[in-house]
Amino acid sequence: MRNQRLGEATSEWTEDEARTALERWRQSGDTIAAYARAHGESAPRLYWWRRRLSAAGPRPEIRFAPATIIAEAARVEFRLPNGIAVEVTNASPNWTAALIAELTRAS
């Protein structure tokens, strides 16, 4: 019989339970080891699930809005799914196109 409390060392986690535990850890701002100690979790288990889910999970999809380059000295801003924003100013159209192509290839 499975333990009902998420994180007990004797229970087996489903992917959803592991995602929930990892999200709680991320929101805490602690290291995995500190979070595990404070919450009675197993640090190796958290490390293992983090590695497994990041390797097996789908990569975030990057979508681009249609754009038209109207001037050489353009300001371009990229917002990635993880919340990171990159602003580029005074880049050549060729450089901007190369950056977009590389981001598309990497996704």
HELIX and SHEET records of a PDB file:
HELIX    1   1 GLU A   15  SER A   28  1                                  14    
HELIX    2   2 ILE A   32  HIS A   39  1                                   8    
HELIX    3   3 ALA A   43  ALA A   56  1                                  14    
HELIX    4   4 PRO A   93  ALA A  106  1                                  14    
SHEET    1   A 2 ALA A  74  ARG A  79  0                                        
SHEET    2   A 2 ALA A  85  ALA A  91 -1                                        
END                                                                             
